[in-house]
Structure formats: structure tokens, C-alpha cells
Amino acid sequence: MLGLGNENIGWGLGGSKVVFLLGILGRLMVQVRKLYCVSKAVVLPINVEDAARSDVEIEKALQAGETLVRVNQDTHLNNRVLDLRTPANQGIFRIQNQVGNIFRQFLISEGFFEIHSPKLIAGSSEGGATVFRLNYKGQDAYLA
């Protein structure tokens, strides 16, 4: 399965489709024999390209007589899952990732090691049968 983003619109598939591809893997490319669309995306409330535009870009377009979609702050926040795909947000994540890696590598070089301990919380964070409840000092606690 291959998730296709907007960079594959040239294939006529559009964005956010899931496809099944049968082909022959060469040294530098795949020769596609068959391509099946497994799942078509619903119409999304915002387009990532529109969400990525700055107010400056929109104003310049208006002055040039073009009309571009403006995505307001409330729309960004109400559709955060899509908004996180914008280049600006992706850049923030990449910087955060590198800062974390630099700290981690420094601490490892100083002889520290990372642990992942279980966390207890007062209320269940997930529903269903996968919630692990236990008694902690006379009160219900849940694994996070």
C-alpha cells in the first residue's frame, strides 16, 4: 500500500488516495504494471496548499487581481490534523526533532541512557477493552 500526497496529482489520482501498485522494481525506478485505487479520500475541509499561504501572498495576489483562498485561524485549529501537513509546521517538527536528537546524542556521549517507564494517570485516556486499570494507594489508576 502506498499513500499518495499532492505531489502525485500528475498521475490523475489527486491527493490523499491509497493505491495498490503492481510493478517491476528496477535499479532506479518502478515499472508500473497495474495500479488500483483502494481508497478515495473525501473532500477535505481545507487544502494544505491553501493552509500554507501567508497573508502576504494573499495580499500580493489580490493586488495582482487574483483571488486566493484564505484559511482563517479558526479553520486552521478546527482542522489541525490537516494543518500539521503545511511546510511551516513540518519545518517546526524537523527543528524540534533535530534539537531533541542533539540533546539525546550529547547525553549518550556523557554516559547517560534513555528509559521509557510506564506512566500512571487518574483517568483512562482511551476507551475500550485495552484500558489497564489498577489500584494505586486505594484509588483507581490507569496506564497511560
N, CA, C and O atoms as a GROMACS GRO file, in nm:
protein
  576
    1MET      N    1   0.085  -0.118   0.000
    1MET     CA    2   0.000   0.000   0.000
    1MET      C    3   0.088   0.123   0.000
    1MET      O    4   0.194   0.126   0.064
    2LEU      N    5   0.045   0.223  -0.071
    2LEU     CA    6   0.122   0.344  -0.085
    2LEU      C    7   0.028   0.462  -0.069
    2LEU      O    8  -0.069   0.473  -0.143
    3GLY      N    9   0.055   0.550   0.026
    3GLY     CA   10  -0.024   0.670   0.043
    3GLY      C   11   0.030   0.777  -0.050
    3GLY      O   12   0.150   0.805  -0.050
    4LEU      N   13  -0.056   0.837  -0.128
    4LEU     CA   14  -0.012   0.938  -0.223
    4LEU      C   15  -0.054   1.076  -0.177
    4LEU      O   16  -0.169   1.097  -0.141
    5GLY      N   17   0.038   1.168  -0.178
    5GLY     CA   18   0.009   1.306  -0.142
    5GLY      C   19  -0.014   1.388  -0.266
    5GLY      O   20  -0.028   1.334  -0.376
    6ASN      N   21  -0.018   1.520  -0.251
    6ASN     CA   22  -0.047   1.610  -0.361
    6ASN      C   23   0.059   1.609  -0.470
    6ASN      O   24   0.032   1.651  -0.583
    7GLU      N   25   0.181   1.563  -0.439
    7GLU     CA   26   0.287   1.563  -0.539
    7GLU      C   27   0.259   1.465  -0.652
    7GLU      O   28   0.329   1.467  -0.753
    8ASN      N   29   0.158   1.378  -0.637
    8ASN     CA   30   0.128   1.277  -0.737
    8ASN      C   31   0.004   1.309  -0.820
    8ASN      O   32  -0.052   1.221  -0.885
    9ILE      N   33  -0.038   1.435  -0.819
    9ILE     CA   34  -0.157   1.473  -0.894
    9ILE      C   35  -0.140   1.448  -1.043
    9ILE      O   36  -0.238   1.424  -1.113
   10GLY      N   37  -0.017   1.452  -1.092
   10GLY     CA   38   0.010   1.427  -1.233
   10GLY      C   39  -0.034   1.289  -1.277
   10GLY      O   40  -0.052   1.266  -1.397
   11TRP      N   41  -0.051   1.197  -1.186
   11TRP     CA   42  -0.097   1.063  -1.220
   11TRP      C   43  -0.248   1.059  -1.235
   11TRP      O   44  -0.304   0.956  -1.273
   12GLY      N   45  -0.316   1.170  -1.207
   12GLY     CA   46  -0.461   1.173  -1.214
   12GLY      C   47  -0.528   1.113  -1.092
   12GLY      O   48  -0.648   1.086  -1.095
   13LEU      N   49  -0.454   1.091  -0.987
   13LEU     CA   50  -0.510   1.030  -0.867
   13LEU      C   51  -0.556   1.133  -0.765
   13LEU      O   52  -0.638   1.100  -0.679
   14GLY      N   53  -0.507   1.254  -0.772
   14GLY     CA   54  -0.540   1.354  -0.673
   14GLY      C   55  -0.469   1.325  -0.542
   14GLY      O   56  -0.393   1.229  -0.532
   15GLY      N   57  -0.492   1.406  -0.443
   15GLY     CA   58  -0.424   1.391  -0.315
   15GLY      C   59  -0.495   1.296  -0.222
   15GLY      O   60  -0.615   1.270  -0.238
   16SER      N   61  -0.423   1.243  -0.125
   16SER     CA   62  -0.474   1.162  -0.015
   16SER      C   63  -0.552   1.039  -0.060
   16SER      O   64  -0.658   1.008  -0.006
   17LYS      N   65  -0.501   0.970  -0.158
   17LYS     CA   66  -0.558   0.843  -0.201
   17LYS      C   67  -0.466   0.731  -0.153
   17LYS      O   68  -0.347   0.753  -0.130
   18VAL      N   69  -0.522   0.612  -0.138
   18VAL     CA   70  -0.442   0.494  -0.109
   18VAL      C   71  -0.452   0.404  -0.231
   18VAL      O   72  -0.562   0.375  -0.279
   19VAL      N   73  -0.338   0.360  -0.281
   19VAL     CA   74  -0.337   0.277  -0.401
   19VAL      C   75  -0.260   0.148  -0.376
   19VAL      O   76  -0.178   0.140  -0.284
   20PHE      N   77  -0.288   0.049  -0.457
   20PHE     CA   78  -0.215  -0.077  -0.458
   20PHE      C   79  -0.146  -0.082  -0.594
   20PHE      O   80  -0.211  -0.072  -0.698
   21LEU      N   81  -0.015  -0.098  -0.593
   21LEU     CA   82   0.064  -0.090  -0.714
   21LEU      C   83   0.135  -0.221  -0.738
   21LEU      O   84   0.200  -0.275  -0.649
   22LEU      N   85   0.123  -0.273  -0.860
   22LEU     CA   86   0.196  -0.392  -0.901
   22LEU      C   87   0.295  -0.350  -1.008
   22LEU      O   88   0.257  -0.285  -1.105
   23GLY      N   89   0.421  -0.386  -0.990
   23GLY     CA   90   0.520  -0.346  -1.088
   23GLY      C   91   0.650  -0.420  -1.071
   23GLY      O   92   0.663  -0.508  -0.985
   24ILE      N   93   0.745  -0.383  -1.154
   24ILE     CA   94   0.877  -0.444  -1.150
   24ILE      C   95   0.975  -0.338  -1.100
   24ILE      O   96   0.982  -0.228  -1.154
   25LEU      N   97   1.050  -0.375  -0.996
   25LEU     CA   98   1.145  -0.283  -0.936
   25LEU      C   99   1.276  -0.289  -1.014
   25LEU      O  100   1.341  -0.393  -1.020
   26GLY      N  101   1.313  -0.175  -1.073
   26GLY     CA  102   1.441  -0.165  -1.142
   26GLY      C  103   1.544  -0.102  -1.052
   26GLY      O  104   1.521  -0.086  -0.932
   27ARG      N  105   1.660  -0.067  -1.108
   27ARG     CA  106   1.765  -0.005  -1.026
   27ARG      C  107   1.725   0.132  -0.974
   27ARG      O  108   1.752   0.166  -0.860
   28LEU      N  109   1.659   0.211  -1.059
   28LEU     CA  110   1.627   0.348  -1.021
   28LEU      C  111   1.479   0.380  -1.028
   28LEU      O  112   1.439   0.490  -0.989
   29MET      N  113   1.396   0.289  -1.077
   29MET     CA  114   1.255   0.320  -1.089
   29MET      C  115   1.171   0.193  -1.083
   29MET      O  116   1.223   0.081  -1.089
   30VAL      N  117   1.040   0.213  -1.072
   30VAL     CA  118   0.945   0.103  -1.074
   30VAL      C  119   0.869   0.110  -1.205
   30VAL      O  120   0.815   0.215  -1.240
   31GLN      N  121   0.865  -0.001  -1.277
   31GLN     CA  122   0.784  -0.008  -1.398
   31GLN      C  123   0.646  -0.056  -1.358
   31GLN      O  124   0.628  -0.173  -1.322
   32VAL      N  125   0.548   0.033  -1.364
   32VAL     CA  126   0.414   0.004  -1.315
   32VAL      C  127   0.341  -0.084  -1.415
   32VAL      O  128   0.332  -0.052  -1.533
   33ARG      N  129   0.289  -0.197  -1.367
   33ARG     CA  130   0.210  -0.289  -1.450
   33ARG      C  131   0.061  -0.266  -1.427
   33ARG      O  132  -0.017  -0.261  -1.522
   34LYS      N  133   0.022  -0.251  -1.300
   34LYS     CA  134  -0.119  -0.228  -1.265
   34LYS      C  135  -0.123  -0.134  -1.145
   34LYS      O  136  -0.036  -0.138  -1.058
   35LEU      N  137  -0.225  -0.050  -1.142
   35LEU     CA  138  -0.242   0.045  -1.033
   35LEU      C  139  -0.390   0.047  -0.997
   35LEU      O  140  -0.475   0.078  -1.081
   36TYR      N  141  -0.421   0.013  -0.872
   36TYR     CA  142  -0.559   0.010  -0.826
   36TYR      C  143  -0.579   0.117  -0.720
   36TYR      O  144  -0.496   0.131  -0.629
   37CYS      N  145  -0.687   0.193  -0.731
   37CYS     CA  146  -0.722   0.289  -0.627
   37CYS      C  147  -0.801   0.213  -0.520
   37CYS      O  148  -0.912   0.168  -0.545
   38VAL      N  149  -0.743   0.199  -0.402
   38VAL     CA  150  -0.804   0.123  -0.293
   38VAL      C  151  -0.903   0.210  -0.216
   38VAL      O  152  -1.010   0.163  -0.178
   39SER      N  153  -0.867   0.335  -0.194
   39SER     CA  154  -0.949   0.422  -0.111
   39SER      C  155  -0.941   0.565  -0.162
   39SER      O  156  -0.833   0.623  -0.170
   40LYS      N  157  -1.056   0.620  -0.195
   40LYS     CA  158  -1.062   0.760  -0.237
   40LYS      C  159  -1.087   0.846  -0.113
   40LYS      O  160  -1.165   0.809  -0.025
   41ALA      N  161  -1.022   0.959  -0.109
   41ALA     CA  162  -1.040   1.050   0.004
   41ALA      C  163  -1.170   1.128  -0.012
   41ALA      O  164  -1.214   1.155  -0.124
   42VAL      N  165  -1.229   1.162   0.100
   42VAL     CA  166  -1.345   1.250   0.098
   42VAL      C  167  -1.295   1.391   0.068
   42VAL      O  168  -1.176   1.418   0.077
   43VAL      N  169  -1.386   1.478   0.033
   43VAL     CA  170  -1.347   1.617   0.011
   43VAL      C  171  -1.307   1.676   0.146
   43VAL      O  172  -1.386   1.676   0.240
   44LEU      N  173  -1.185   1.725   0.154
   44LEU     CA  174  -1.132   1.775   0.279
   44LEU      C  175  -1.177   1.919   0.303
   44LEU      O  176  -1.199   1.993   0.207
   45PRO      N  177  -1.193   1.958   0.429
   45PRO     CA  178  -1.240   2.094   0.460
   45PRO      C  179  -1.140   2.203   0.423
   45PRO      O  180  -1.180   2.316   0.395
   46ILE      N  181  -1.011   2.170   0.421
   46ILE     CA  182  -0.910   2.267   0.376
   46ILE      C  183  -0.809   2.195   0.289
   46ILE      O  184  -0.784   2.075   0.303
   47ASN      N  185  -0.751   2.272   0.199
   47ASN     CA  186  -0.644   2.223   0.113
   47ASN      C  187  -0.513   2.264   0.178
   47ASN      O  188  -0.498   2.379   0.221
   48VAL      N  189  -0.417   2.173   0.186
   48VAL     CA  190  -0.289   2.202   0.252
   48VAL      C  191  -0.220   2.320   0.183
   48VAL      O  192  -0.157   2.403   0.249
   49GLU      N  193  -0.231   2.328   0.051
   49GLU     CA  194  -0.170   2.439  -0.023
   49GLU      C  195  -0.231   2.573   0.019
   49GLU      O  196  -0.160   2.672   0.035
   50ASP      N  197  -0.363   2.575   0.036
   50ASP     CA  198  -0.429   2.697   0.082
   50ASP      C  199  -0.389   2.731   0.225
   50ASP      O  200  -0.365   2.847   0.258
   51ALA      N  201  -0.382   2.629   0.310
   51ALA     CA  202  -0.348   2.650   0.451
   51ALA      C  203  -0.204   2.700   0.466
   51ALA      O  204  -0.172   2.766   0.565
   52ALA      N  205  -0.119   2.669   0.370
   52ALA     CA  206   0.022   2.708   0.378
   52ALA      C  207   0.047   2.852   0.334
   52ALA      O  208   0.155   2.907   0.360
   53ARG      N  209  -0.050   2.914   0.270
   53ARG     CA  210  -0.031   3.050   0.220
   53ARG      C  211  -0.026   3.152   0.333
   53ARG      O  212  -0.101   3.144   0.430
   54SER      N  213   0.066   3.247   0.318
   54SER     CA  214   0.075   3.355   0.415
   54SER      C  215  -0.019   3.469   0.374
   54SER      O  216  -0.064   3.476   0.260
   55ASP      N  217  -0.048   3.556   0.470
   55ASP     CA  218  -0.130   3.674   0.440
   55ASP      C  219  -0.063   3.762   0.335
   55ASP      O  220  -0.130   3.824   0.254
   56VAL      N  221   0.070   3.766   0.337
   56VAL     CA  222   0.146   3.847   0.239
   56VAL      C  223   0.120   3.794   0.098
   56VAL      O  224   0.096   3.872   0.006
   57GLU      N  225   0.126   3.662   0.080
   57GLU     CA  226   0.099   3.602  -0.051
   57GLU      C  227  -0.042   3.634  -0.099
   57GLU      O  228  -0.063   3.667  -0.216
   58ILE      N  229  -0.138   3.626  -0.008
   58ILE     CA  230  -0.277   3.652  -0.045
   58ILE      C  231  -0.296   3.798  -0.084
   58ILE      O  232  -0.365   3.827  -0.182
   59GLU      N  233  -0.233   3.890  -0.009
   59GLU     CA  234  -0.244   4.033  -0.041
   59GLU      C  235  -0.180   4.065  -0.175
   59GLU      O  236  -0.236   4.142  -0.254
   60LYS      N  237  -0.063   4.007  -0.203
   60LYS     CA  238   0.003   4.028  -0.333
   60LYS      C  239  -0.085   3.979  -0.447
   60LYS      O  240  -0.095   4.044  -0.551
   61ALA      N  241  -0.148   3.865  -0.428
   61ALA     CA  242  -0.237   3.810  -0.530
   61ALA      C  243  -0.356   3.901  -0.553
   61ALA      O  244  -0.397   3.923  -0.667
   62LEU      N  245  -0.412   3.954  -0.445
   62LEU     CA  246  -0.526   4.046  -0.457
   62LEU      C  247  -0.487   4.172  -0.535
   62LEU      O  248  -0.564   4.220  -0.618
   63GLN      N  249  -0.368   4.224  -0.508
   63GLN     CA  250  -0.320   4.343  -0.579
   63GLN      C  251  -0.298   4.313  -0.728
   63GLN      O  252  -0.311   4.402  -0.812
   64ALA      N  253  -0.265   4.187  -0.759
   64ALA     CA  254  -0.244   4.147  -0.898
   64ALA      C  255  -0.375   4.105  -0.965
   64ALA      O  256  -0.375   4.064  -1.081
   65GLY      N  257  -0.487   4.115  -0.892
   65GLY     CA  258  -0.616   4.082  -0.948
   65GLY      C  259  -0.653   3.935  -0.936
   65GLY      O  260  -0.754   3.893  -0.993
   66GLU      N  261  -0.574   3.856  -0.863
   66GLU     CA  262  -0.604   3.715  -0.843
   66GLU      C  263  -0.678   3.696  -0.711
   66GLU      O  264  -0.663   3.776  -0.618
   67THR      N  265  -0.757   3.592  -0.704
   67THR     CA  266  -0.825   3.559  -0.580
   67THR      C  267  -0.775   3.424  -0.530
   67THR      O  268  -0.784   3.324  -0.601
   68LEU      N  269  -0.722   3.423  -0.410
   68LEU     CA  270  -0.674   3.300  -0.346
   68LEU      C  271  -0.757   3.272  -0.223
   68LEU      O  272  -0.811   3.363  -0.160
   69VAL      N  273  -0.767   3.147  -0.188
   69VAL     CA  274  -0.841   3.106  -0.068
   69VAL      C  275  -0.762   3.147   0.055
   69VAL      O  276  -0.642   3.119   0.065
   70ARG      N  277  -0.831   3.212   0.149
   70ARG     CA  278  -0.770   3.248   0.276
   70ARG      C  279  -0.823   3.152   0.382
   70ARG      O  280  -0.944   3.141   0.400
   71VAL      N  281  -0.735   3.085   0.452
   71VAL     CA  282  -0.775   2.993   0.559
   71VAL      C  283  -0.757   3.066   0.691
   71VAL      O  284  -0.646   3.100   0.730
   72ASN      N  285  -0.869   3.091   0.758
   72ASN     CA  286  -0.866   3.166   0.883
   72ASN      C  287  -0.813   3.080   0.998
   72ASN      O  288  -0.808   2.958   0.989
   73GLN      N  289  -0.774   3.147   1.106
   73GLN     CA  290  -0.714   3.080   1.222
   73GLN      C  291  -0.806   2.972   1.280
   73GLN      O  292  -0.759   2.863   1.314
   74ASP      N  293  -0.935   3.001   1.291
   74ASP     CA  294  -1.027   2.902   1.347
   74ASP      C  295  -1.035   2.778   1.259
   74ASP      O  296  -1.049   2.666   1.309
   75THR      N  297  -1.025   2.796   1.127
   75THR     CA  298  -1.026   2.682   1.036
   75THR      C  299  -0.898   2.601   1.050
   75THR      O  300  -0.902   2.478   1.046
   76HIS      N  301  -0.784   2.670   1.066
   76HIS     CA  302  -0.657   2.600   1.093
   76HIS      C  303  -0.670   2.512   1.217
   76HIS      O  304  -0.633   2.395   1.216
   77LEU      N  305  -0.724   2.570   1.324
   77LEU     CA  306  -0.733   2.499   1.452
   77LEU      C  307  -0.836   2.387   1.450
   77LEU      O  308  -0.816   2.282   1.511
   78ASN      N  309  -0.949   2.409   1.380
   78ASN     CA  310  -1.052   2.307   1.372
   78ASN      C  311  -1.011   2.188   1.284
   78ASN      O  312  -1.070   2.081   1.293
   79ASN      N  313  -0.910   2.209   1.201
   79ASN     CA  314  -0.861   2.104   1.111
   79ASN      C  315  -0.712   2.084   1.132
   79ASN      O  316  -0.635   2.077   1.037
   80ARG      N  317  -0.674   2.074   1.258
   80ARG     CA  318  -0.532   2.069   1.295
   80ARG      C  319  -0.458   1.954   1.230
   80ARG      O  320  -0.341   1.968   1.194
   81VAL      N  321  -0.524   1.840   1.214
   81VAL     CA  322  -0.459   1.724   1.152
   81VAL      C  323  -0.411   1.759   1.012
   81VAL      O  324  -0.302   1.717   0.972
   82LEU      N  325  -0.490   1.833   0.937
   82LEU     CA  326  -0.450   1.874   0.802
   82LEU      C  327  -0.351   1.989   0.807
   82LEU      O  328  -0.256   1.993   0.728
   83ASP      N  329  -0.372   2.082   0.901
   83ASP     CA  330  -0.284   2.198   0.914
   83ASP      C  331  -0.141   2.157   0.946
   83ASP      O  332  -0.046   2.225   0.907
   84LEU      N  333  -0.125   2.045   1.017
   84LEU     CA  334   0.009   1.998   1.052
   84LEU      C  335   0.090   1.953   0.931
   84LEU      O  336   0.210   1.932   0.941
   85ARG      N  337   0.025   1.938   0.816
   85ARG     CA  338   0.094   1.897   0.693
   85ARG      C  339   0.157   2.015   0.618
   85ARG      O  340   0.229   1.993   0.520
   86THR      N  341   0.132   2.137   0.660
   86THR     CA  342   0.187   2.252   0.588
   86THR      C  343   0.339   2.256   0.604
   86THR      O  344   0.392   2.209   0.704
   87PRO      N  345   0.408   2.311   0.504
   87PRO     CA  346   0.554   2.317   0.512
   87PRO      C  347   0.606   2.389   0.638
   87PRO      O  348   0.708   2.348   0.694
   88ALA      N  349   0.537   2.494   0.681
   88ALA     CA  350   0.582   2.566   0.801
   88ALA      C  351   0.577   2.476   0.924
   88ALA      O  352   0.673   2.470   1.001
   89ASN      N  353   0.466   2.405   0.942
   89ASN     CA  354   0.455   2.315   1.056
   89ASN      C  355   0.552   2.198   1.046
   89ASN      O  356   0.610   2.156   1.146
   90GLN      N  357   0.570   2.146   0.925
   90GLN     CA  358   0.666   2.038   0.906
   90GLN      C  359   0.808   2.086   0.940
   90GLN      O  360   0.886   2.011   0.998
   91GLY      N  361   0.839   2.210   0.905
   91GLY     CA  362   0.970   2.268   0.938
   91GLY      C  363   0.990   2.277   1.089
   91GLY      O  364   1.098   2.248   1.140
   92ILE      N  365   0.885   2.317   1.160
   92ILE     CA  366   0.892   2.324   1.306
   92ILE      C  367   0.920   2.186   1.364
   92ILE      O  368   1.004   2.172   1.454
   93PHE      N  369   0.852   2.084   1.313
   93PHE     CA  370   0.874   1.948   1.361
   93PHE      C  371   1.015   1.901   1.333
   93PHE      O  372   1.076   1.833   1.416
   94ARG      N  373   1.069   1.937   1.217
   94ARG     CA  374   1.206   1.895   1.183
   94ARG      C  375   1.308   1.960   1.277
   94ARG      O  376   1.404   1.896   1.318
   95ILE      N  377   1.285   2.087   1.309
   95ILE     CA  378   1.375   2.157   1.402
   95ILE      C  379   1.365   2.094   1.541
   95ILE      O  380   1.466   2.067   1.605
   96GLN      N  381   1.242   2.070   1.588
   96GLN     CA  382   1.224   2.006   1.719
   96GLN      C  383   1.291   1.869   1.722
   96GLN      O  384   1.354   1.833   1.821
   97ASN      N  385   1.278   1.795   1.614
   97ASN     CA  386   1.339   1.663   1.606
   97ASN      C  387   1.491   1.673   1.616
   97ASN      O  388   1.553   1.595   1.688
   98GLN      N  389   1.550   1.767   1.544
   98GLN     CA  390   1.696   1.782   1.547
   98GLN      C  391   1.745   1.826   1.684
   98GLN      O  392   1.848   1.777   1.732
   99VAL      N  393   1.673   1.920   1.747
   99VAL     CA  394   1.713   1.965   1.881
   99VAL      C  395   1.709   1.847   1.978
   99VAL      O  396   1.801   1.829   2.058
  100GLY      N  397   1.601   1.768   1.972
  100GLY     CA  398   1.592   1.650   2.059
  100GLY      C  399   1.704   1.552   2.033
  100GLY      O  400   1.761   1.496   2.127
  101ASN      N  401   1.737   1.530   1.905
  101ASN     CA  402   1.846   1.438   1.871
  101ASN      C  403   1.981   1.488   1.922
  101ASN      O  404   2.062   1.410   1.970
  102ILE      N  405   2.004   1.620   1.910
  102ILE     CA  406   2.131   1.677   1.958
  102ILE      C  407   2.144   1.657   2.110
  102ILE      O  408   2.249   1.616   2.159
  103PHE      N  409   2.036   1.687   2.184
  103PHE     CA  410   2.039   1.666   2.328
  103PHE      C  411   2.061   1.519   2.361
  103PHE      O  412   2.143   1.484   2.446
  104ARG      N  413   1.986   1.433   2.291
  104ARG     CA  414   1.998   1.288   2.317
  104ARG      C  415   2.141   1.240   2.291
  104ARG      O  416   2.196   1.168   2.374
  105GLN      N  417   2.201   1.279   2.179
  105GLN     CA  418   2.336   1.236   2.145
  105GLN      C  419   2.438   1.289   2.246
  105GLN      O  420   2.532   1.218   2.283
  106PHE      N  421   2.421   1.413   2.291
  106PHE     CA  422   2.512   1.468   2.392
  106PHE      C  423   2.504   1.386   2.521
  106PHE      O  424   2.607   1.348   2.577
  107LEU      N  425   2.382   1.360   2.567
  107LEU     CA  426   2.367   1.286   2.692
  107LEU      C  427   2.421   1.144   2.679
  107LEU      O  428   2.483   1.092   2.772
  108ILE      N  429   2.399   1.080   2.565
  108ILE     CA  430   2.455   0.946   2.542
  108ILE      C  431   2.607   0.951   2.546
  108ILE      O  432   2.671   0.863   2.604
  109SER      N  433   2.665   1.055   2.485
  109SER     CA  434   2.811   1.067   2.485
  109SER      C  435   2.866   1.089   2.626
  109SER      O  436   2.983   1.063   2.651
  110GLU      N  437   2.783   1.137   2.717
  110GLU     CA  438   2.823   1.160   2.857
  110GLU      C  439   2.793   1.040   2.946
  110GLU      O  440   2.811   1.047   3.068
  111GLY      N  441   2.747   0.930   2.886
  111GLY     CA  442   2.723   0.809   2.962
  111GLY      C  443   2.580   0.789   3.009
  111GLY      O  444   2.551   0.691   3.078
  112PHE      N  445   2.490   0.878   2.974
  112PHE     CA  446   2.350   0.861   3.012
  112PHE      C  447   2.283   0.764   2.916
  112PHE      O  448   2.334   0.739   2.807
  113PHE      N  449   2.168   0.710   2.957
  113PHE     CA  450   2.088   0.629   2.866
  113PHE      C  451   1.942   0.663   2.887
  113PHE      O  452   1.904   0.711   2.994
  114GLU      N  453   1.861   0.638   2.785
  114GLU     CA  454   1.720   0.675   2.786
  114GLU      C  455   1.637   0.557   2.835
  114GLU      O  456   1.661   0.443   2.797
  115ILE      N  457   1.538   0.586   2.919
  115ILE     CA  458   1.447   0.482   2.965
  115ILE      C  459   1.305   0.524   2.930
  115ILE      O  460   1.276   0.643   2.915
  116HIS      N  461   1.218   0.428   2.917
  116HIS     CA  462   1.077   0.453   2.889
  116HIS      C  463   0.997   0.381   2.997
  116HIS      O  464   0.966   0.262   2.984
  117SER      N  465   0.964   0.453   3.102
  117SER     CA  466   0.894   0.392   3.215
  117SER      C  467   0.744   0.402   3.195
  117SER      O  468   0.696   0.491   3.125
  118PRO      N  469   0.668   0.311   3.258
  118PRO     CA  470   0.522   0.321   3.249
  118PRO      C  471   0.473   0.444   3.326
  118PRO      O  472   0.534   0.484   3.426
  119LYS      N  473   0.365   0.503   3.279
  119LYS     CA  474   0.308   0.621   3.344
  119LYS      C  475   0.169   0.586   3.396
  119LYS      O  476   0.094   0.515   3.330
  120LEU      N  477   0.136   0.636   3.513
  120LEU     CA  478   0.003   0.619   3.571
  120LEU      C  479  -0.071   0.752   3.565
  120LEU      O  480  -0.014   0.857   3.593
  121ILE      N  481  -0.201   0.744   3.529
  121ILE     CA  482  -0.284   0.864   3.528
  121ILE      C  483  -0.413   0.834   3.603
  121ILE      O  484  -0.448   0.718   3.624
  122ALA      N  485  -0.484   0.940   3.645
  122ALA     CA  486  -0.603   0.925   3.728
  122ALA      C  487  -0.725   0.877   3.650
  122ALA      O  488  -0.813   0.812   3.706
  123GLY      N  489  -0.732   0.909   3.520
  123GLY     CA  490  -0.846   0.868   3.438
  123GLY      C  491  -0.799   0.799   3.313
  123GLY      O  492  -0.687   0.822   3.267
  124SER      N  493  -0.884   0.714   3.257
  124SER     CA  494  -0.843   0.642   3.137
  124SER      C  495  -0.831   0.739   3.020
  124SER      O  496  -0.916   0.827   3.002
  125SER      N  497  -0.727   0.724   2.941
  125SER     CA  498  -0.705   0.812   2.827
  125SER      C  499  -0.762   0.754   2.700
  125SER      O  500  -0.777   0.825   2.600
  126GLU      N  501  -0.795   0.626   2.700
  126GLU     CA  502  -0.851   0.558   2.583
  126GLU      C  503  -0.969   0.476   2.628
  126GLU      O  504  -0.972   0.426   2.740
  127GLY      N  505  -1.066   0.460   2.541
  127GLY     CA  506  -1.180   0.377   2.573
  127GLY      C  507  -1.159   0.235   2.527
  127GLY      O  508  -1.059   0.203   2.462
  128GLY      N  509  -1.253   0.150   2.560
  128GLY     CA  510  -1.248   0.012   2.512
  128GLY      C  511  -1.180  -0.083   2.608
  128GLY      O  512  -1.148  -0.048   2.721
  129ALA      N  513  -1.159  -0.204   2.559
  129ALA     CA  514  -1.105  -0.312   2.642
  129ALA      C  515  -0.956  -0.302   2.664
  129ALA      O  516  -0.901  -0.379   2.743
  130THR      N  517  -0.887  -0.210   2.596
  130THR     CA  518  -0.742  -0.203   2.609
  130THR      C  519  -0.696  -0.121   2.729
  130THR      O  520  -0.577  -0.112   2.755
  131VAL      N  521  -0.791  -0.060   2.802
  131VAL     CA  522  -0.756   0.020   2.918
  131VAL      C  523  -0.713  -0.073   3.031
  131VAL      O  524  -0.782  -0.169   3.064
  132PHE      N  525  -0.595  -0.043   3.092
  132PHE     CA  526  -0.544  -0.126   3.202
  132PHE      C  527  -0.562  -0.049   3.332
  132PHE      O  528  -0.491   0.047   3.360
  133ARG      N  529  -0.660  -0.094   3.411
  133ARG     CA  530  -0.691  -0.029   3.539
  133ARG      C  531  -0.623  -0.105   3.652
  133ARG      O  532  -0.613  -0.227   3.649
  134LEU      N  533  -0.576  -0.029   3.751
  134LEU     CA  534  -0.516  -0.091   3.869
  134LEU      C  535  -0.545  -0.005   3.991
  134LEU      O  536  -0.585   0.111   3.980
  135ASN      N  537  -0.525  -0.065   4.108
  135ASN     CA  538  -0.545   0.006   4.234
  135ASN      C  539  -0.411   0.065   4.277
  135ASN      O  540  -0.314  -0.008   4.294
  136TYR      N  541  -0.407   0.198   4.294
  136TYR     CA  542  -0.285   0.265   4.338
  136TYR      C  543  -0.318   0.345   4.462
  136TYR      O  544  -0.388   0.446   4.455
  137LYS      N  545  -0.269   0.299   4.577
  137LYS     CA  546  -0.293   0.365   4.706
  137LYS      C  547  -0.442   0.386   4.733
  137LYS      O  548  -0.483   0.492   4.779
  138GLY      N  549  -0.522   0.283   4.704
  138GLY     CA  550  -0.666   0.287   4.733
  138GLY      C  551  -0.750   0.356   4.628
  138GLY      O  552  -0.871   0.367   4.646
  139GLN      N  553  -0.692   0.402   4.520
  139GLN     CA  554  -0.768   0.470   4.415
  139GLN      C  555  -0.741   0.404   4.280
  139GLN      O  556  -0.636   0.344   4.259
  140ASP      N  557  -0.838   0.418   4.191
  140ASP     CA  558  -0.819   0.365   4.055
  140ASP      C  559  -0.714   0.449   3.983
  140ASP      O  560  -0.713   0.572   3.992
  141ALA      N  561  -0.627   0.381   3.912
  141ALA     CA  562  -0.527   0.445   3.826
  141ALA      C  563  -0.522   0.367   3.696
  141ALA      O  564  -0.562   0.251   3.691
  142TYR      N  565  -0.473   0.430   3.593
  142TYR     CA  566  -0.469   0.369   3.460
  142TYR      C  567  -0.332   0.389   3.399
  142TYR      O  568  -0.268   0.492   3.420
  143LEU      N  569  -0.287   0.290   3.323
  143LEU     CA  570  -0.163   0.306   3.248
  143LEU      C  571  -0.186   0.401   3.132
  143LEU      O  572  -0.283   0.387   3.059
  144ALA      N  573  -0.098   0.495   3.116
  144ALA     CA  574  -0.110   0.591   3.004
  144ALA      C  575  -0.047   0.534   2.881
  144ALA      O  576  -0.046   0.598   2.776
   0.00000   0.00000   0.00000
